[in-house]
């Protein structure tokens, strides 16, 4: 993907052994690149959401572990670094998946060789993520092409940001959109603003603008209205964790979009890389830990003033508290299908285990 026409990824290795990232807390108003030099800085970037999105935080954690092993690489130090990084975000399964994959590969090695091996494996995981997202785009493109063949213009709706800023490149939910746009298909995207952090308005809209994809930002509660009036042909969202029976945990508000889609006969698909499928869990509503973030994300908003300065304002009375669950769970019965790197699969245990028998 590109920023101002220049190819860009969300994370990269730098020549001096540091890890480069985009500070996503400043987008869309500022494009700032940062260098991570330690596992602690990587953990802070994940916790503070300078990097965010399930696939990206997995790769960031892998690089964070590689940075930690340069300082000390014995078993105890490696396990301590893994736990520190894993504790930054409890909901997205990619984070712990990536760290345990690193540990399994590094544990048999002598401590002296672990740092270089970890750096190499983190790079491999980044490239794998790009390939996975591109494949999701190819499979999801078929859904858009089918609608375009029948109707001409395709109106899509997406929730939060499951774009290239949430991965290393391409994105999950946006990958089919980019592929369709590049193929010349006439499409338009409704972008939920996605309170409380406004990741749709800030990040998805930024991405689509940079790529020239027609889109409009809508408030979160408008999606159902547009579905009722036949203005949405397809919903594609991302996922932070999907259970073996097809329950989907994603950004708060996804469940309400799924209910509206179901009520209005709108196909509701989830772009799900296999790394986000947690075969150890079955019942998403009862088993997935839901991260509750700071109330300040609800009570305050940050944006750009008319003079071009960044400012944070309070939107609630000082005496009012707030609750801020970051995610909700959409039951499998509301999901039309999962778009994975291996193809589109039903949101049920038999289908998922059949497609991913090697992991299940």
C-alpha positions in Angstrom: 0.0 0.0 0.0 1.0 3.6 -0.3 1.2 6.9 1.6 1.3 10.0 -0.7 2.1 7.6 -3.5 5.1 6.0 -1.8 5.0 2.3 -1.0 4.8 1.7 2.8 4.3 -1.0 5.3 3.3 -0.7 8.9 6.5 -2.3 10.3 10.0 -2.9 8.9 13.5 -3.8 10.0 16.0 -1.0 9.9 19.6 -1.2 8.8 20.9 -0.3 12.3 19.0 -3.3 13.9 16.0 -1.3 15.1 12.3 -1.9 14.2 10.5 0.8 12.3 6.8 1.5 12.8 4.1 4.1 11.9 2.7 5.9 15.0 -1.0 5.2 14.3 -2.2 7.3 17.2 -1.3 10.4 15.1 -3.1 9.3 11.9 -4.7 10.7 9.8 -3.3 14.1 10.7 0.4 13.3 11.1 2.5 10.6 9.4 5.3 9.9 11.9 7.7 7.0 11.8 9.3 5.7 15.0 12.1 3.3 15.8 11.8 0.6 18.5 15.0 -0.4 20.2 13.9 -2.7 23.0 11.2 -5.2 24.0 9.8 -2.6 26.5 9.4 -0.1 23.7 7.6 -2.7 21.5 5.3 -3.6 24.4 4.5 0.1 25.0 3.8 0.6 21.3 1.3 -2.3 21.4 -0.4 -1.2 24.7 -0.7 2.4 23.6 -1.9 1.3 20.2 0.8 3.0 18.2 0.6 -0.4 16.4 -2.8 -2.1 16.5 -4.8 -4.8 14.7 -4.4 -8.5 15.5 -1.9 -9.5 12.8 0.3 -6.4 13.2 0.6 -6.7 17.0 1.6 -10.4 16.5 4.5 -9.4 14.2 5.4 -6.5 16.5 5.6 -8.8 19.4 7.8 -11.2 17.5 10.2 -8.3 16.7 10.0 -7.2 20.3 11.1 -10.7 21.5 14.0 -10.6 19.0 15.1 -7.2 20.5 14.8 -8.7 24.1 17.0 -11.7 23.2 19.8 -9.4 22.1 20.2 -8.3 25.7 19.8 -11.7 27.3 18.7 -15.0 25.7 18.5 -17.7 28.4 15.2 -19.6 28.9 14.2 -17.5 31.9 14.8 -14.2 30.1 13.0 -15.4 27.0 9.9 -16.5 29.0 9.8 -13.2 30.9 9.9 -11.2 27.7 7.2 -13.4 26.2 4.9 -12.8 29.2 5.6 -9.1 29.3 4.7 -8.8 25.6 1.7 -11.1 25.8 0.1 -9.1 28.7 -0.1 -5.9 26.6 -3.4 -6.9 24.8 -5.5 -9.9 26.1 -8.1 -10.3 23.4 -6.4 -10.8 20.1 -5.1 -14.3 19.8 -2.4 -13.5 17.2 -0.3 -11.9 19.9 0.3 -15.0 22.0 0.2 -17.2 18.9 3.2 -15.3 17.4 5.1 -15.4 20.7 4.6 -19.1 21.2 5.6 -19.8 17.7 8.8 -17.9 18.3 9.4 -19.8 21.6 8.9 -23.2 20.0 11.4 -22.4 17.3 14.0 -20.8 19.6 13.8 -23.1 22.6 15.9 -25.9 21.0 18.7 -23.4 20.1 21.7 -22.4 22.1 21.2 -19.1 23.8 24.0 -17.6 21.7 22.1 -18.2 18.5 18.7 -17.2 19.5 18.8 -13.4 18.9 19.7 -13.8 15.2 17.3 -16.6 14.7 14.5 -14.6 16.3 15.1 -11.6 14.1 15.0 -13.8 11.0 11.8 -15.5 12.1 10.1 -12.2 12.9 10.9 -11.1 9.3 9.5 -14.3 7.9 6.3 -13.9 9.9 6.0 -10.4 8.5 6.3 -11.7 4.9 3.9 -14.5 5.7 1.3 -12.0 6.9 1.5 -10.0 3.6 1.0 -13.2 1.6 -1.9 -14.3 3.8 -3.7 -11.0 3.5 -3.2 -11.0 -0.3 -4.7 -14.4 -0.5 -7.7 -13.2 1.6 -8.1 -10.4 -0.9 -8.2 -12.9 -3.8 -10.8 -15.0 -2.2 -12.9 -12.1 -1.1 -12.7 -10.5 -4.5 -14.9 -13.3 -5.8 -17.7 -12.2 -3.5 -17.5 -8.6 -4.8 -17.3 -9.7 -8.4 -20.4 -11.8 -8.0 -22.4 -8.8 -6.8 -20.9 -6.5 -9.4 -22.0 -8.9 -12.2 -25.6 -8.7 -10.9 -25.9 -5.1 -9.9 -23.0 -3.1 -11.4 -22.0 -0.9 -8.5 -21.2 -2.6 -5.2 -21.8 -0.9 -1.9 -19.8 -2.3 1.0 -19.8 -1.6 4.7 -16.8 -2.2 7.0 -16.4 -1.7 10.8 -13.3 -0.3 12.6 -10.0 -0.7 10.8 -9.1 -4.1 9.3 -7.0 -2.6 6.7 -3.3 -2.6 5.9 -2.7 -0.5 9.0 -3.9 -3.4 11.1 -1.6 -5.9 9.3 1.8 -5.6 7.6 0.3 -4.9 4.2 -3.0 -5.3 2.3 -5.2 -5.7 5.3 -7.8 -8.4 5.9 -11.3 -6.9 5.4 -9.9 -4.2 3.0 -7.8 -6.6 0.9 -10.8 -7.7 -1.3 -11.8 -4.0 -1.6 -8.3 -3.0 -2.8 -8.2 -5.9 -5.2 -11.6 -5.1 -6.6 -10.8 -1.4 -7.0 -7.5 -2.2 -8.8 -9.5 -4.4 -11.1 -11.7 -1.6 -12.1 -14.9 -2.7 -10.3 -17.3 0.1 -9.5 -17.6 0.1 -5.7 -18.2 2.4 -2.7 -17.4 1.8 0.9 -19.4 3.0 4.0 -16.8 3.5 6.7 -18.1 3.3 10.3 -16.4 6.0 12.4 -16.0 3.4 15.1 -16.1 5.0 18.5 -14.5 5.3 20.9 -11.1 5.6 19.2 -12.6 6.4 15.7 -10.4 4.0 13.9 -12.7 3.8 11.0 -12.8 7.6 10.5 -9.1 8.0 11.3 -7.5 4.9 9.7 -9.8 3.2 7.3 -10.8 6.5 5.7 -7.1 7.5 5.5 -6.2 4.2 3.8 -9.0 4.4 1.3 -8.3 8.0 0.5 -4.6 7.2 -0.2 -5.7 4.4 -2.5 -8.4 6.4 -4.3 -11.3 4.1 -3.2 -14.7 5.9 -3.1 -16.0 6.0 0.4 -17.9 7.9 3.0 -17.6 8.0 6.8 -20.8 7.3 8.7 -21.6 7.3 12.4 -21.7 3.8 13.9 -25.4 3.8 14.4 -26.2 4.6 10.7 -25.3 1.2 9.3 -28.6 -0.4 10.1 -30.5 2.5 8.4 -28.6 2.1 5.2 -29.1 -1.6 5.2 -32.9 -1.1 5.7 -33.0 1.1 2.6 -31.1 -1.3 0.4 -27.9 0.8 0.3 -25.5 -2.0 1.5 -24.8 -5.0 -0.6 -22.1 -6.7 1.5 -20.5 -6.3 5.0 -16.9 -7.4 5.5 -15.2 -7.0 8.9 -12.1 -8.3 10.5 -11.5 -10.4 13.6 -9.2 -10.4 16.6 -10.2 -14.0 17.6 -12.5 -16.6 16.1 -13.4 -19.8 18.0 -13.4 -23.3 16.5 -17.2 -23.1 16.2 -17.1 -19.8 14.3 -17.9 -17.2 16.9 -16.2 -13.9 16.0 -14.6 -11.4 18.4 -14.0 -8.0 16.8 -14.1 -4.3 17.6 -17.0 -3.3 19.8 -20.2 -2.7 17.7 -19.5 -5.6 15.3 -22.3 -7.6 16.9 -24.8 -4.9 16.2 -23.8 -4.7 12.6 -24.2 -8.4 12.3 -27.7 -8.2 13.8 -28.7 -5.5 11.3 -27.3 -7.4 8.4 -29.1 -10.6 9.4 -32.4 -8.7 9.8 -32.0 -7.1 6.3 -30.7 -10.1 4.4 -27.2 -8.5 3.8 -24.3 -11.0 3.6 -22.0 -10.6 6.6 -18.5 -11.9 6.0 -15.5 -11.9 8.3 -11.9 -11.8 6.9 -10.1 -14.2 9.2 -6.4 -15.2 8.8 -5.9 -18.6 10.2 -3.6 -17.1 12.9 -6.7 -15.4 14.4 -8.6 -18.7 14.7 -8.3 -20.1 18.3 -9.1 -23.8 18.1 -8.6 -24.1 21.8 -11.9 -22.1 22.4 -15.4 -23.1 21.4 -17.9 -20.6 23.0 -16.8 -17.1 22.2 -19.3 -15.4 24.4 -18.1 -17.2 27.5 -14.5 -18.0 26.8 -12.9 -15.0 25.0 -11.4 -12.4 27.4 -12.7 -9.0 26.5 -10.3 -6.1 27.1 -11.8 -3.2 28.9 -9.8 -0.1 28.1 -9.4 3.3 29.8 -12.6 5.4 30.2 -10.7 8.4 28.8 -11.1 6.9 25.3 -14.8 7.4 25.7 -14.9 10.7 27.6 -12.3 12.5 25.4 -11.7 13.0 21.7 -8.5 14.1 19.9 -8.6 15.8 16.5 -7.1 18.6 14.4 -8.2 22.1 14.9 -8.9 24.6 12.1 -5.5 26.0 12.7 -3.8 22.6 12.2 -2.9 21.8 15.8 -3.8 18.6 17.5 -6.1 19.0 20.5 -7.9 16.7 22.9 -11.3 17.7 24.3 -13.7 16.3 26.8 -17.2 15.4 25.5 -18.8 14.3 28.7 -19.5 15.9 32.1 -16.6 15.7 34.5 -18.8 13.8 37.0 -19.8 11.1 34.5 -18.0 7.8 34.4 -17.7 5.5 31.4 -17.3 1.9 30.4 -15.1 1.0 27.5 -15.1 -2.7 26.4 -12.9 -2.9 23.3 -14.6 -5.9 21.7 -17.8 -7.8 21.4 -18.6 -11.4 20.2 -20.7 -12.1 17.1 -22.3 -15.6 17.3 -21.5 -17.9 14.4 -25.2 -18.0 13.4 -24.9 -14.4 12.2 -21.8 -14.9 10.1 -22.3 -15.8 6.4 -18.8 -17.1 6.1 -15.1 -16.6 7.0 -12.7 -15.4 4.3 -9.4 -17.1 5.0 -6.1 -17.4 3.1 -7.2 -20.9 2.1 -10.7 -19.9 0.9 -14.1 -19.0 2.1 -15.4 -21.4 4.8 -18.6 -21.8 6.8 -18.6 -20.3 10.4 -19.0 -23.7 12.1 -16.7 -26.3 13.7 -17.0 -29.0 11.0 -16.1 -26.6 8.2 -13.2 -24.9 10.1 -11.7 -28.2 11.3 -12.0 -29.6 7.8 -10.2 -26.7 6.2 -7.5 -26.4 9.0 -7.1 -30.0 10.1 -3.3 -29.3 10.4 -4.0 -26.7 13.1 -7.2 -27.9 14.7 
